[in-house]
Amino acid sequence: MHEKVNGLVAVRADWAYNPETTMKINQPNNDFPVVCVGGSAGGLDAYIRLLRNLPADLGVAFVIVNHLRTVATRLHEILPRYTAMPVELISERLLIEPNHVFIIPEKRDLHVLAGEFRLKPISKPQGWPDVITVFLKSLTQHWAGQLVAVIVSGYDGDGAAALGGIKEVGGITIAQKLDTAGQPDMPESAIASGFIDYVLSPEDIAFELARIARSGKRASPANPVGSRRRD
């Protein structure tokens, strides 16, 4: 509100500064959906098929968590050809935004805090990485919006150990259909965990993600491990 003082416009002090409003403005938004797509060997094919069929305006942040311990990732250079969404290589304290695709860098564990990405040295440098599990667990602790975990082609079983936690916070879990995966170990381990809602091809994963985002809420599947296809 404004008042005139000696012919000049002054701002009333009680309207000029409101600590509660100021804090809300400065706080990052962390209540939109985040989809973690975890993969490894054969994952590139799944990422491409998924992104080709995803609308760019769902209001969702997509985070691709791919196993790379030594070789530098090139996903942020390859994947922009297949989506209209910006594709960014994650850096420390990068703001998480909807309608973006984010790529984990090599040799790093990925966390979230205060609406931003946080990177740490990989905690399991030997053997099969668990970067997908680490990221999913961080999301359950520090993200307020809807969570979706998608496990696609890859070796070993990374991500499976965190699926129960995703379900506990009301999240949705999807595994790639085994006969569409170049390397089915990872989605097979996810299914074996007993916490998978849908088993779908990459194209139908995209369809399901769009349905989830547009509905704004989860519709419980008729079959805990079912296949939901386009009509």
PyMOL commands that set and color helices and strands:
alter all, ss='L'
color gray80, all
select helices_A, chain A and resi 13-16+19-26+43-52+75-82+131-142+160-168+178-180+185-192+202-215
alter helices_A, ss='H'
color red, helices_A
select strands_A, chain A and resi 2-5+8-11+34-39+61-66+87-89+100-103+108-113+116-121+147-151+172-176+198-200
alter strands_A, ss='S'
color yellow, strands_A
deselect
rebuild
show_as cartoon
